Each structure stands twice: as C-alpha cells, then as structure tokens.
Amino acid sequence: MTTGNRGLFLDLAGTLVKMDETRQLPIDRLGNVSVELLTGVREKLAPIRDCLIFVVTNQAGVKRGRLRLEQVEAAIVEVDRQLGDILSGWKICPHDDSDRCGCRKPAGGMMQELAGTYGVDLAASTMVGDQEIDELAARAAGIGSFVCASEFFGWDDAGR
C-alpha cells in the first residue's frame, strides 16, 4: 500500500450538521436522524479535490440505546449525498466513555484506522472539529494540524 495521501478528517455533529439542544444528532418523528448541513459546509468542501475526506464521530447514543448504528450510517450517507459524494470513508465510535476504547475521541483510533486503510500521511493531514476533544484526538492520532470548525467554515455560533 502506498502512503502519502493527505486527509481531511471532519467531526460530524456541530461541525458538519446541526445538533439538537442536547448536542446530539437530532431524530425526526419518523425515527430518522435529521441531517441539516451547517452554513458554508457545502460551499467549503465541494471544491476540495486534493485530499481524501473522512468523517470521524463519537456516537455514544448507540450504546445508550438512543440511536442505532444504521441510523448514524444513514445520516453520514445523506451528508455525503448532500456534499456531492465527496467522502472517502468514515468511522463511527458507538461506545461511551466507560468503555475506554481506542476509537472514542479523544483517542486517535478512528483516524489511525482510516489512515492505514487509505494510505494517509497523518502528519500532512488536517482535522476539523468543534470541541476540544476533536483537537485532542487529532494530536493523539498524529494529525499535523487542527482547525476549529468555526474558523474553517467561516461562521460564529450564531451562524450555526
């Protein structure tokens, strides 16, 4: 496998899509995850063609019974559709903090696994997220740079 591809790793809720009042993915009355891209996401990501683009997301709601893994996967597929099918891949951590797994952010396991699968040079890659836990995960994975979602997409909290 060749390495050297640059990757752009993106958090999901609060970075790409709107969250509900409890900072989780919103569920509509039919039981589907409601996917509403945040301001500027499509415009910023659609023209990016010089790196592989990934979503990495903690979803403790799966373990806690609020969501099913299939719902989260369907939401990511919908995000990808709305972005013009630009995602190279994604990883979902369905655990909560008590599991102490290596995939749950702030650990770097999701990014490292994607990097191994797709030949990504983590040191040449970037992570975009909306919380400190995303920055810590980027560091743990060996990702070269972290950019706060508001800075990357050009919005403040009111623009989300």
NUMARSE-371287 format. One record per atom (N, C-alpha, C): atom name; x, y, z. Coordinates in steps of 0.02 Angstrom, whole numbers, m for minus. Example, Ala and Ser with C-alpha at 12.3 -4.5 7.8 and 13.67 -1.06 7.14 Angstrom:
% residues 2
R site   east  north     up
R    N    660   m284    390
R   CA    615   m225    390
R    C    660   m165    390
R    N    642   m112    354
R   CA    684    m53    357
R    C    645      2    394
END
This chain:
% residues 160
R site   east  north     up
R    N     42    m59      0
R   CA      0      0      0
R    C     44     62      0
R    N     27    110    m42
R   CA     65    172    m42
R    C     38    218     11
R    N     82    259     37
R   CA     61    309     85
R    C     79    377     59
R    N     56    427     91
R   CA     71    495     71
R    C     10    535     52
R    N    m49    504     49
R   CA   m109    542     37
R    C   m123    589     96
R    N   m144    649     80
R   CA   m166    694    133
R    C   m239    680    148
R    N   m257    686    212
R   CA   m326    675    231
R    C   m355    737    265
R    N   m419    745    257
R   CA   m457    796    294
R    C   m508    757    335
R    N   m499    759    401
R   CA   m542    722    448
R    C   m591    772    478
R    N   m654    756    476
R   CA   m707    801    498
R    C   m751    768    551
R    N   m764    804    605
R   CA   m814    784    654
R    C   m882    790    620
R    N   m933    759    648
R   CA  m1000    761    617
R    C  m1045    814    648
R    N  m1071    799    709
R   CA  m1120    843    741
R    C  m1085    906    768
R    N  m1110    964    748
R   CA  m1081   1027    770
R    C  m1026   1052    725
R    N  m1004   1009    679
R   CA   m953   1029    630
R    C   m983   1028    560
R    N  m1015    974    541
R   CA  m1046    968    476
R    C  m1121    978    478
R    N  m1154    951    530
R   CA  m1227    954    535
R    C  m1249    984    601
R    N  m1309   1011    600
R   CA  m1338   1040    660
R    C  m1352    986    712
R    N  m1347   1006    775
R   CA  m1361    962    832
R    C  m1427    983    863
R    N  m1454    940    906
R   CA  m1513    959    944
R    C  m1490    996   1007
R    N  m1537   1013   1050
R   CA  m1522   1052   1110
R    C  m1479   1014   1160
R    N  m1473    949   1153
R   CA  m1430    909   1198
R    C  m1362    894   1166
R    N  m1346    928   1112
R   CA  m1282    920   1075
R    C  m1275    851   1044
R    N  m1331    822   1023
R   CA  m1331    757    990
R    C  m1364    764    921
R    N  m1357    712    881
R   CA  m1391    712    816
R    C  m1466    713    828
R    N  m1502    757    794
R   CA  m1575    760    803
R    C  m1610    702    768
R    N  m1662    678    799
R   CA  m1702    623    770
R    C  m1772    651    754
R    N  m1795    640    693
R   CA  m1861    665    674
R    C  m1916    619    699
R    N  m1978    637    686
R   CA  m2035    599    713
R    C  m2041    529    683
R    N  m2007    517    627
R   CA  m2007    451    596
R    C  m1950    407    621
R    N  m1908    434    665
R   CA  m1853    396    693
R    C  m1789    399    652
R    N  m1787    444    603
R   CA  m1727    453    563
R    C  m1685    510    591
R    N  m1620    507    582
R   CA  m1578    563    601
R    C  m1590    619    551
R    N  m1605    677    577
R   CA  m1617    736    535
R    C  m1550    766    516
R    N  m1537    771    451
R   CA  m1473    796    426
R    C  m1483    864    395
R    N  m1457    915    430
R   CA  m1457    983    404
R    C  m1386   1009    407
R    N  m1356   1018    347
R   CA  m1288   1044    345
R    C  m1284   1113    375
R    N  m1230   1126    410
R   CA  m1218   1193    438
R    C  m1199   1242    382
R    N  m1205   1305    396
R   CA  m1190   1358    349
R    C  m1119   1351    322
R    N  m1113   1355    256
R   CA  m1048   1356    224
R    C  m1014   1289    214
R    N  m1042   1235    242
R   CA  m1010   1170    237
R    C  m1005   1147    165
R    N  m1059   1148    129
R   CA  m1060   1125     60
R    C  m1013   1168     17
R    N  m1016   1233     26
R   CA   m976   1278    m14
R    C   m901   1269     m2
R    N   m882   1255     59
R   CA   m811   1247     76
R    C   m784   1179     54
R    N   m824   1126     63
R   CA   m799   1058     49
R    C   m806   1036    m24
R    N   m857   1058    m58
R   CA   m869   1035   m127
R    C   m809   1043   m173
R    N   m773   1099   m170
R   CA   m717   1107   m217
R    C   m652   1071   m196
R    N   m650   1042   m136
R   CA   m588   1010   m113
R    C   m578    944   m151
R    N   m523    940   m186
R   CA   m508    880   m226
R    C   m436    856   m216
R    N   m399    891   m172
R   CA   m328    874   m165
R    C   m312    830   m104
R    N   m364    804    m73
R   CA   m353    758    m17
R    C   m414    712     m8
R    N   m404    661     32
R   CA   m458    615     49
R    C   m498    646    106
R    N   m563    639    105
R   CA   m606    671    155
R    C   m643    616    194
R    N   m638    622    261
R   CA   m667    572    306
R    C   m709    605    360
R    N   m759    568    385
R   CA   m797    588    444
R    C   m778    540    500
R    N   m764    567    559
R   CA   m750    528    619
R    C   m794    555    674
R    N   m835    511    704
R   CA   m885    535    751
R    C   m895    489    810
R    N   m898    518    869
R   CA   m918    482    929
R    C   m995    481    930
R    N  m1024    423    942
R   CA  m1096    418    945
R    C  m1116    372   1003
R    N  m1106    397   1064
R   CA  m1123    359   1124
R    C  m1198    343   1127
R    N  m1238    380   1091
R   CA  m1310    366   1089
R    C  m1325    296   1063
R    N  m1280    267   1025
R   CA  m1290    198   1001
R    C  m1287    151   1061
R    N  m1235    156   1101
R   CA  m1229    112   1159
R    C  m1286    123   1208
R    N  m1305    185   1215
R   CA  m1357    203   1264
R    C  m1428    190   1239
R    N  m1435    167   1177
R   CA  m1500    148   1151
R    C  m1540    204   1120
R    N  m1512    264   1115
R   CA  m1547    321   1086
R    C  m1548    315   1010
R    N  m1495    287    982
R   CA  m1487    279    909
R    C  m1466    208    893
R    N  m1478    189    831
R   CA  m1450    127    805
R    C  m1392    146    759
R    N  m1343    103    755
R   CA  m1285    116    712
R    C  m1308    130    640
R    N  m1359     94    617
R   CA  m1384    103    549
R    C  m1410    174    538
R    N  m1440    204    590
R   CA  m1464    273    584
R    C  m1407    322    574
R    N  m1353    312    611
R   CA  m1295    356    605
R    C  m1263    347    536
R    N  m1256    284    515
R   CA  m1228    271    448
R    C  m1270    303    394
R    N  m1336    298    400
R   CA  m1381    328    350
R    C  m1373    404    350
R    N  m1363    433    409
R   CA  m1353    506    413
R    C  m1289    526    377
R    N  m1236    488    385
R   CA  m1173    504    352
R    C  m1180    495    276
R    N  m1215    444    255
R   CA  m1228    434    183
R    C  m1267    494    156
R    N  m1314    519    194
R   CA  m1353    578    173
R    C  m1309    640    170
R    N  m1265    649    219
R   CA  m1218    705    218
R    C  m1176    701    154
R    N  m1151    641    140
R   CA  m1110    632     80
R    C  m1149    648     17
R    N  m1211    627     14
R   CA  m1254    642    m44
R    C  m1261    717    m52
R    N  m1276    752      4
R   CA  m1284    825      1
R    C  m1220    861    m18
R    N  m1163    830     m4
R   CA  m1099    861    m22
R    C  m1074    841    m91
R    N  m1112    800   m126
R   CA  m1092    779   m193
R    C  m1048    718   m195
R    N  m1057    673   m146
R   CA  m1021    610   m142
R    C   m945    620   m141
R    N   m922    661    m93
R   CA   m851    676    m88
R    C   m815    638    m33
R    N   m852    603     10
R   CA   m820    568     66
R    C   m784    505     42
R    N   m723    497     67
R   CA   m685    437     52
R    C   m703    381    100
R    N   m723    398    160
R   CA   m742    349    210
R    C   m761    382    275
R    N   m780    340    323
R   CA   m799    365    389
R    C   m789    311    441
R    N   m786    334    503
R   CA   m784    289    561
R    C   m831    317    614
R    N   m866    271    646
R   CA   m913    288    700
R    C   m891    251    762
R    N   m882    287    817
R   CA   m871    253    882
R    C   m938    249    917
R    N   m965    188    926
R   CA  m1030    180    958
R    C  m1026    172   1033
R    N   m968    183   1062
R   CA   m956    171   1134
R    C   m968    235   1174
R    N   m967    228   1241
R   CA   m965    287   1283
R    C   m901    286   1323
R    N   m890    337   1362
R   CA   m826    345   1398
R    C   m809    285   1442
R    N   m860    253   1470
R   CA   m846    197   1515
R    C   m813    137   1480
R    N   m819    133   1414
R   CA   m790     78   1377
R    C   m714     84   1370
R    N   m689    145   1375
R   CA   m617    159   1370
R    C   m586    126   1308
R    N   m620    133   1253
R   CA   m597    103   1190
R    C   m545    148   1157
R    N   m510    122   1110
R   CA   m460    160   1073
R    C   m487    200   1016
R    N   m552    191   1001
R   CA   m580    228    945
R    C   m616    292    967
R    N   m639    295   1028
R   CA   m677    353   1051
R    C   m631    413   1060
R    N   m649    468   1027
R   CA   m612    530   1038
R    C   m616    548   1112
R    N   m562    565   1145
R   CA   m501    595   1120
R    C   m446    546   1098
R    N   m459    481   1097
R   CA   m410    435   1070
R    C   m408    444    994
R    N   m354    423    963
R   CA   m346    434    891
R    C   m360    374    848
R    N   m391    322    876
R   CA   m400    259    840
R    C   m438    264    775
R    N   m492    304    772
R   CA   m531    307    710
R    C   m488    336    653
R    N   m452    389    667
R   CA   m411    421    616
R    C   m353    375    596
R    N   m323    342    644
R   CA   m267    297    628
R    C   m290    238    586
R    N   m349    211    601
R   CA   m375    156    561
R    C   m390    177    489
R    N   m422    235    481
R   CA   m435    260    413
R    C   m370    274    376
R    N   m321    302    412
R   CA   m256    316    381
R    C   m223    252    356
R    N   m226    200    395
R   CA   m197    136    375
R    C   m233    106    315
R    N   m298    111    314
R   CA   m338     84    258
R    C   m327    122    193
R    N   m322    189    198
R   CA   m320    230    138
R    C   m250    258    122
R    N   m199    237    160
R   CA   m131    261    146
R    C   m123    336    159
R    N   m151    359    213
R   CA   m148    431    229
R    C    m88    447    272
R    N    m54    500    254
R   CA      1    527    294
R    C    m30    574    346
R    N    m36    549    407
R   CA    m70    588    460
R    C    m35    654    474
R    N     31    655    472
R   CA     67    717    486
R    C     53    771    435
R    N     34    752    374
R   CA     18    800    322
R    C    m57    815    318
R    N    m95    789    365
R   CA   m168    794    364
R    C   m195    845    413
R    N   m260    857    408
R   CA   m294    908    449
R    C   m357    877    479
R    N   m371    897    541
R   CA   m434    879    575
R    C   m473    943    586
R    N   m538    941    573
R   CA   m583    997    586
R    C   m636    973    635
R    N   m645   1010    689
R   CA   m696    992    739
R    C   m719   1052    778
R    N   m769   1042    819
R   CA   m799   1097    856
R    C   m786   1094    931
R    N   m750   1043    954
R   CA   m738   1036   1025
R    C   m665   1019   1039
R    N   m645   1032   1101
R   CA   m576   1016   1121
R    C   m561    942   1111
R    N   m610    899   1122
R   CA   m599    827   1114
R    C   m576    810   1043
R    N   m599    848    994
R   CA   m578    837    924
R    C   m504    855    916
R    N   m485    910    946
R   CA   m414    931    943
R    C   m369    880    978
R    N   m391    856   1035
R   CA   m352    805   1072
R    C   m346    741   1031
R    N   m399    722    997
R   CA   m397    661    955
R    C   m349    670    897
R    N   m350    730    868
R   CA   m303    744    813
R    C   m231    736    836
R    N   m217    763    894
R   CA   m149    757    922
R    C   m132    684    936
R    N   m179    648    967
R   CA   m167    577    984
R    C   m154    535    922
R    N   m187    553    866
R   CA   m179    515    804
R    C   m116    535    766
R    N    m86    591    784
R   CA    m28    615    748
R    C    m45    657    687
R    N   m105    685    687
R   CA   m127    729    632
R    C    m89    795    638
R    N    m65    820    582
R   CA    m22    879    580
R    C    m53    944    601
R    N   m117    954    585
R   CA   m148   1017    605
R    C   m221   1007    623
R    N   m243   1051    668
R   CA   m313   1052    689
R    C   m340   1122    674
R    N   m401   1125    647
R   CA   m434   1189    635
R    C   m503   1186    666
R    N   m519   1237    704
R   CA   m586   1242    734
R    C   m637   1250    678
R    N   m693   1216    684
R   CA   m745   1216    632
R    C   m768   1287    615
R    N   m776   1329    665
R   CA   m799   1397    652
R    C   m750   1435    608
R    N   m686   1424    620
R   CA   m635   1457    579
R    C   m632   1426    509
R    N   m636   1361    504
R   CA   m632   1326    440
R    C   m690   1345    395
R    N   m751   1346    423
R   CA   m810   1360    383
R    C   m830   1434    383
R    N   m797   1474    425
R   CA   m809   1546    424
R    C   m873   1568    457
R    N   m893   1535    512
R   CA   m952   1557    548
R    C   m938   1562    623
R    N   m982   1601    655
R   CA   m979   1604    728
R    C  m1038   1562    754
R    N  m1047   1560    819
R   CA  m1100   1518    847
R    C  m1169   1537    821
R    N  m1179   1600    805
R   CA  m1244   1622    778
R    C  m1255   1595    708
R    N  m1201   1580    671
R   CA  m1208   1556    603
R    C  m1218   1482    597
R    N  m1218   1449    653
R   CA  m1226   1376    653
R    C  m1298   1360    650
END
